[in-house]
Amino acid sequence: MSLNFHPISSMGTVELHLVQKLSNLTTLDLSYNNLTVIASDLRNQSKLFHLDLSDNQITGPVPGWISELSLLQYLNLSRNLLVDLERSLSLPSLSILDLHRNQLQGSIPVPPSSITYVDYSSNNFSSLHPP
């Protein structure tokens, strides 16, 4: 099951707690909205393999619980205001990781070994992470 919420001309609220009831959700696209946090309601989406939260106003760190989404293959958190990773992403199925145009700082994180595409451009990294 796929679920896409793109903004339309009228203002409204996306009730993310309702997503929790969709137990067969595989694709979730909430790009181009005005989200300010990554809702912890998503942590229980065990079948999710495509997550796009790009072009929002999400602040703070990338939450560590994202690594609990073990089937996740595509993660796009680009064009937000993210500043850090709570912990390294250990997603065994992840092949595409897009974190460009955020405010990520410190060392550039080593991506998961399964990765085929990663974009860390336009952040505030200061050094490479030791191998």
C-alpha positions, -999 to +999 in steps of 0.1 A: +000+000+000+013+034-009+003+067+006+011+102-008+003+135+009+013+164-013+000+199-004-029+212-023-042+248-025-062+246+007-045+244+041-051+213+061-035+190+087-021+156+080-031+133+109+000+112+111-014+091+139-038+076+114-009+063+094-002+040+124-033+020+115-021+012+080-002-020+088+006-029+052+021+005+043+052+001+020+055+036+005+050+069+023+056+103+006+050+134+027+073+156+007+065+193+002+045+198+033+052+218+065+061+190+088+085+201+116+093+167+132+096+131+120+066+116+138+075+087+160+042+071+148+062+060+118+085+037+138+059+009+138+057+007+100+076-025+097+068-030+060+079+004+049+106+004+022+102+039+007+101+070+029+102+105+015+100+135+039+119+159+017+111+196+014+095+201+048+107+222+078+119+192+099+143+203+126+166+186+151+184+153+147+175+124+125+159+101+151+177+068+159+146+048+157+147+051+119+172+022+120+143+001+133+127+003+098+147-027+087+131-031+052+137+006+043+154+008+009+148+045+000+152+074+025+149+110+014+152+136+041+166+163+019+158+200+020+150+202+057+167+217+088+182+185+102+213+191+123+226+157+133+221+119+134+211+106+168+230+074+159+245+059+127+220+045+103+222+008+104+197-001+077+207-034+060+184-029+030+190+008+024+202+015-011+193+052-016+200+079+011+194+115+004+203+140+031+213+170+009+204+206+018+201+202+056+223+217+084+241+185+093+273+191+112+304+173+124+319+143+107+304+129+075+287+097+085+297+064+070+266+051+050+253+016+054+273-010+033+242-017+012+241+018-002+243+025-039+235+062-039+241+088-011+239+126-013+253+146+017+258+178-004+250+213+009+254+206+047+278+219+073+301+189+077+336+197+090+354+164+085+353+129+072+343+101+097+372+076+103+366+043+084 
